[in-house]
Amino acid sequence: MTSSIQPEDLAFFSTLAASGSLTATARELGLSTAAVSKHLAQMEVRAGVSLVNRTTRRMSLTPEGELYLTRARRILSEMDDLAQLLGGSQAAPKGLLRVNATLGFGRSHVAPLISRFVRRFPEVDVQLQLSVDPPPISDDAFDVCVRFGEPPDARVIARRVASNRRLLCASPAYFAKRRAPRSPAELSQHNCIGIRQGDDGYGLWRLTSGRGSAEKTETVRVRGNLTTNDGEIAVKWALDGHGILMRAEWDIAEYLADGRLIHVLPEYRTPDADIYAVYPQQLQMTARVKAFVDMLIETLGAR
């Protein structure tokens, strides 16, 4: 009995979907349009379903075609992974790389890095998805997640990309008519800009002073009239003089440097937010993942 799926069909259908038409696929594969049409028709007979909606002007995938494409690309990616694992460090980065990052950091730092990455490794296709919260560790939807803080999970590899810390800050305009806080307890008397992200306790700020046996951590419940789940918006509100903000140093360093924001309670330490690249153990030896993580460390770690 002939299988409904032939190995050569997977790459063919992936190329067909990416090309968008039978004619473009024929050019890409060096075949005639008639040969491409025949191959597709044979695939549909074997599968027993229609994979493509054809009109005189355009081509689109049926729901079954979308499912076929998703699984085909995953299988092709796994085949690339196997070849690269067997080839070890000699393999050139290629294949599909799925990256997840947070909204603000992804836009400002990861996206520009990906632009340079694909210029250096043109055989890698990168899909970047930005999200407010990091995806679950058990989710296999991404190859590399760029996140703040090391995940407490041994099932993944977490490579430290760069150091980072959270700082309290506010604009000079905010302090024009009020005194800056001199202790963590005084934060409760100020308008504090809230960010609802991840699993962090919303409205609770932890500040630490001293070292060793003299170390002391104070937890302060803060409030304010502005809250968002977007860190970039929160920074803009702070720049506009609306209140005190706790934000990662990476996001506010330029504003602290030029004086548009002031470091509040600099003698106190707030929780670290080091930047990590997180990826499944089975992908640690694939060339595309290794090259991307190395470039993250090379570029962001240098800062």
PyMOL commands that set and color helices and strands:
alter all, ss='L'
color gray80, all
select helices_A, chain A and resi 7-19+22-29+33-47+63-90+103-120+174-176+184-189+212-214+231-239+249-257+281-283+287-300
alter helices_A, ss='H'
color red, helices_A
select strands_A, chain A and resi 52-54+59-61+95-102+124-131+144-148+156-162+166-170+194-195+204-209+216-221+227-228+245-248+262-264+275-280
alter strands_A, ss='S'
color yellow, strands_A
deselect
rebuild
show_as cartoon
